[in-house]
């Protein structure tokens, strides 16, 4: 094994170690991630010294800068944790009732409250560029969310007397079907405060902090002008079915969330908060949470028309010249694919012309002085490699059906029939089609 291959394998191993550590749900060793990332950066720097091609040297430079940005983020996170440890007293072992120091009477010493408020404000997202038109299919889900959120804000005079908009909706379905994208689209459709919250934003290792975060989140949303929208993704991670074996702080957190959901109905500001949640495992939700969602909408895999629309959306900036028969062929081949699967498959197909550029041995020249790959018997063809041609004058061919068919061989569907059956059974008992 030569030195270049050894450095490559070592850098790859470092990246895999950092990724594996970062995917842990708890007890993440950030200092290990920092040290390993720094080692990976050093290895890539050494590896770049072997590269003479300016194109690949630029790729190495970009990779080194990317790793450095992650190193800076990890360093800042460690500094933040060190500051928090200096400010807070950790929970002692076997002392569940241990409390942190109380704030001073004037409130100036309540640093934890300031940190909670900052954490909540970090979940507020601005108006995005994604709209309902960018999401293929899901007409029923869009209609329900329009009735629940958009119309009450645009036409409040329509919701009088006993006509009240929905206050809590659960979106469920296989991964990659567009649940989170619908939530992102809502933030672009409305002019109100939108909170995008994950379980990591609400769960704290300190005793009582999770409950306070939940309470202050709903209070913060209530105090905003107009109607606020709280979107909690992967709600099943914090609202699983309760049991006698679960930890006490987990039970208290669920109780507080139930209390806030119930209080949103009974308070005078009940119309100021809309709760939208998403999950891939609705059958794992506790029944107390499940019944509090007024609508439970199944977000299924895209149908035939939606699959074609998704491919067109992901290739809208590329000029595809496919016939109706070829589009129908793609629709048949992608049966059972989720929206995420189709996005990955389409990206793989778009790389087809670029791969041809790398493998091309003969080239032609257009009237616009652009070079394109061709076969040896093409009139005017000449032998060359991509690296010897002017980079700004190389023109790839159009993406074709064959590129999609090749991509389909390596990008398979990720949702199984058994999983779909579980969703269908749940829908038959508790939900409705979206």
Secondary structure as the mmCIF struct_conf table of DSSP 4:
data_model
#
loop_
_struct_conf.conf_type_id
_struct_conf.id
_struct_conf.beg_label_comp_id
_struct_conf.beg_label_asym_id
_struct_conf.beg_label_seq_id
_struct_conf.end_label_comp_id
_struct_conf.end_label_asym_id
_struct_conf.end_label_seq_id
HELX_RH_AL_P HELX_RH_AL_P1 UNK A 3 UNK A 22
TURN_TY1_P TURN_TY1_P1 UNK A 23 UNK A 23
BEND BEND1 UNK A 25 UNK A 26
HELX_RH_AL_P HELX_RH_AL_P2 UNK A 30 UNK A 48
TURN_TY1_P TURN_TY1_P2 UNK A 49 UNK A 50
HELX_RH_AL_P HELX_RH_AL_P3 UNK A 54 UNK A 87
BEND BEND2 UNK A 88 UNK A 88
HELX_LH_PP_P HELX_LH_PP_P1 UNK A 89 UNK A 92
TURN_TY1_P TURN_TY1_P3 UNK A 93 UNK A 94
TURN_TY1_P TURN_TY1_P4 UNK A 96 UNK A 97
HELX_LH_PP_P HELX_LH_PP_P2 UNK A 100 UNK A 104
TURN_TY1_P TURN_TY1_P5 UNK A 105 UNK A 106
BEND BEND3 UNK A 107 UNK A 107
TURN_TY1_P TURN_TY1_P6 UNK A 108 UNK A 109
HELX_RH_AL_P HELX_RH_AL_P4 UNK A 111 UNK A 122
TURN_TY1_P TURN_TY1_P7 UNK A 123 UNK A 123
STRN STRN1 UNK A 124 UNK A 125
BEND BEND4 UNK A 129 UNK A 129
HELX_RH_3T_P HELX_RH_3T_P1 UNK A 132 UNK A 134
BEND BEND5 UNK A 135 UNK A 135
BEND BEND6 UNK A 137 UNK A 137
HELX_RH_AL_P HELX_RH_AL_P5 UNK A 139 UNK A 145
HELX_RH_PI_P HELX_RH_PI_P1 UNK A 146 UNK A 150
HELX_RH_AL_P HELX_RH_AL_P6 UNK A 151 UNK A 154
HELX_RH_3T_P HELX_RH_3T_P2 UNK A 156 UNK A 158
BEND BEND7 UNK A 159 UNK A 159
TURN_TY1_P TURN_TY1_P8 UNK A 161 UNK A 162
STRN STRN2 UNK A 168 UNK A 172
BEND BEND8 UNK A 174 UNK A 174
TURN_TY1_P TURN_TY1_P9 UNK A 175 UNK A 176
BEND BEND9 UNK A 177 UNK A 178
HELX_RH_AL_P HELX_RH_AL_P7 UNK A 179 UNK A 189
BEND BEND10 UNK A 191 UNK A 192
STRN STRN3 UNK A 194 UNK A 197
HELX_RH_AL_P HELX_RH_AL_P8 UNK A 199 UNK A 202
BEND BEND11 UNK A 205 UNK A 206
TURN_TY1_P TURN_TY1_P10 UNK A 207 UNK A 208
HELX_RH_AL_P HELX_RH_AL_P9 UNK A 209 UNK A 222
TURN_TY1_P TURN_TY1_P11 UNK A 223 UNK A 223
BEND BEND12 UNK A 224 UNK A 226
STRN STRN4 UNK A 228 UNK A 232
BEND BEND13 UNK A 233 UNK A 234
HELX_RH_3T_P HELX_RH_3T_P3 UNK A 235 UNK A 237
TURN_TY1_P TURN_TY1_P12 UNK A 238 UNK A 238
BEND BEND14 UNK A 239 UNK A 239
STRN STRN5 UNK A 240 UNK A 240
HELX_LH_PP_P HELX_LH_PP_P3 UNK A 241 UNK A 242
TURN_TY1_P TURN_TY1_P13 UNK A 244 UNK A 245
BEND BEND15 UNK A 246 UNK A 246
HELX_RH_AL_P HELX_RH_AL_P10 UNK A 248 UNK A 266
BEND BEND16 UNK A 267 UNK A 267
TURN_TY1_P TURN_TY1_P14 UNK A 268 UNK A 269
HELX_RH_3T_P HELX_RH_3T_P4 UNK A 270 UNK A 272
STRN STRN6 UNK A 273 UNK A 279
BEND BEND17 UNK A 280 UNK A 280
HELX_RH_3T_P HELX_RH_3T_P5 UNK A 282 UNK A 284
STRN STRN7 UNK A 285 UNK A 285
HELX_RH_AL_P HELX_RH_AL_P11 UNK A 287 UNK A 292
BEND BEND18 UNK A 294 UNK A 294
STRN STRN8 UNK A 295 UNK A 298
HELX_RH_AL_P HELX_RH_AL_P12 UNK A 304 UNK A 314
TURN_TY1_P TURN_TY1_P15 UNK A 315 UNK A 317
BEND BEND19 UNK A 318 UNK A 318
HELX_RH_AL_P HELX_RH_AL_P13 UNK A 324 UNK A 333
TURN_TY1_P TURN_TY1_P16 UNK A 334 UNK A 336
HELX_RH_AL_P HELX_RH_AL_P14 UNK A 339 UNK A 350
TURN_TY1_P TURN_TY1_P17 UNK A 351 UNK A 351
HELX_RH_AL_P HELX_RH_AL_P15 UNK A 352 UNK A 359
STRN STRN9 UNK A 362 UNK A 365
TURN_TY1_P TURN_TY1_P18 UNK A 367 UNK A 368
BEND BEND20 UNK A 369 UNK A 369
STRN STRN10 UNK A 371 UNK A 374
TURN_TY1_P TURN_TY1_P19 UNK A 376 UNK A 377
BEND BEND21 UNK A 378 UNK A 378
TURN_TY1_P TURN_TY1_P20 UNK A 379 UNK A 380
STRN STRN11 UNK A 382 UNK A 383
HELX_RH_3T_P HELX_RH_3T_P6 UNK A 386 UNK A 388
BEND BEND22 UNK A 389 UNK A 389
HELX_RH_3T_P HELX_RH_3T_P7 UNK A 391 UNK A 393
STRN STRN12 UNK A 394 UNK A 394
HELX_LH_PP_P HELX_LH_PP_P4 UNK A 396 UNK A 399
HELX_RH_AL_P HELX_RH_AL_P16 UNK A 401 UNK A 410
BEND BEND23 UNK A 411 UNK A 411
HELX_RH_AL_P HELX_RH_AL_P17 UNK A 417 UNK A 429
TURN_TY1_P TURN_TY1_P21 UNK A 430 UNK A 430
STRN STRN13 UNK A 432 UNK A 433
#
